[in-house]
Amino acid sequence: MSEIAENLSLILGKIRDACLRSGREPNAVELIAVSKTFPAQSVREAFEAGQLVFGESKIQEAEPKIAALPGSLHWHFIGRVQRNKVRKILQDFEVIHAIDSLRLASYTNEIAGELGLFPRVFLQVNIGGESSKGGFDPAVLRAEMEELLTLGRLEILGLMCIPPAGADAESARPWFVALRELRDALELEFSFKLPALSMGMSGDYEVAIEEGATHVRVGSAIFGKRSYRVDGELG
Ligand SMILES: *Cc1c(COP(=O)(O)O)cnc(C)c1O
């Protein structure tokens, strides 16, 4: 077995255990293999081990990889979305995880209309209120939710967050709880289902699952240590 295949099998086992521990169905969580900075060959190894869903955060880096790999792979865009890249992102990716403003949401809705698409999206929440991170401030999201729900082309799956860096996995737990509680409050207030929570990365995906994650974005635990950073936000 390749190292990537071994890592995947280990992680899928841990995901299953975390689901069972927290009384959830073992298939309730989707693993997104974050392949940013890793070559197409690494993605191919993961694919050959059975992984079908991958995450990338830069369109320039992702396009050649997507083109080089089988069309049966599913690609999620997890990075910060630049306005001038929206059209390409919609063409290459099935799900966008980081819609972080009403303005970007409206624009994405408009371009999706032009392309005849109904993209699935997550609304990113800046749950720790960090100036270095993107995402809706929770109060702003509440104020703008009504208008977001009128954007008929966007299938809003739920909320996404990248919690503040902490000393260990447990330090992320309160942020995951906060995102889930915000989701629960929005569902009540707007009578609208937000079933998905995209939260948890290599260091804390088990904790995220215990707190309700439906999508975990795991890179280095599958592919190994990244040797360079891809953007200002997360390497
Ligand atoms: C890079 C990245 C991940 C994966 O991080 P790892 O620590 O390698 O698992 C998850 N989410 C986002 C938004 C990222 O940019």
The ligand as a MOL file (V3000), in Angstrom:
LIG
                    3D

  0  0  0     0  0            999 V3000
M  V30 BEGIN CTAB
M  V30 COUNTS 15 15 0 0 0
M  V30 BEGIN ATOM
M  V30 1 C -5.0280 23.9490 3.4990 0
M  V30 2 C -6.4110 23.9850 3.9790 0
M  V30 3 C -6.9740 22.8670 4.6340 0
M  V30 4 C -6.1930 21.6100 4.9520 0
M  V30 5 O -5.2340 21.8490 5.9410 0
M  V30 6 P -4.4060 20.6300 6.6060 0
M  V30 7 O -3.9640 21.1820 7.8940 0
M  V30 8 O -3.2970 20.3310 5.6750 0
M  V30 9 O -5.3210 19.4950 6.7540 0
M  V30 10 C -8.3050 22.9490 5.0180 0
M  V30 11 N -9.0510 24.0430 4.7710 0
M  V30 12 C -8.5600 25.1190 4.1440 0
M  V30 13 C -9.4400 26.2880 3.8900 0
M  V30 14 C -7.2290 25.1270 3.7260 0
M  V30 15 O -6.7460 26.2130 3.1110 0
M  V30 END ATOM
M  V30 BEGIN BOND
M  V30 1 1 1 2
M  V30 2 1 2 3
M  V30 3 2 2 14
M  V30 4 1 3 4
M  V30 5 2 3 10
M  V30 6 1 4 5
M  V30 7 1 5 6
M  V30 8 2 6 7
M  V30 9 1 6 8
M  V30 10 1 6 9
M  V30 11 1 10 11
M  V30 12 2 11 12
M  V30 13 1 12 13
M  V30 14 1 12 14
M  V30 15 1 14 15
M  V30 END BOND
M  V30 END CTAB
M  END
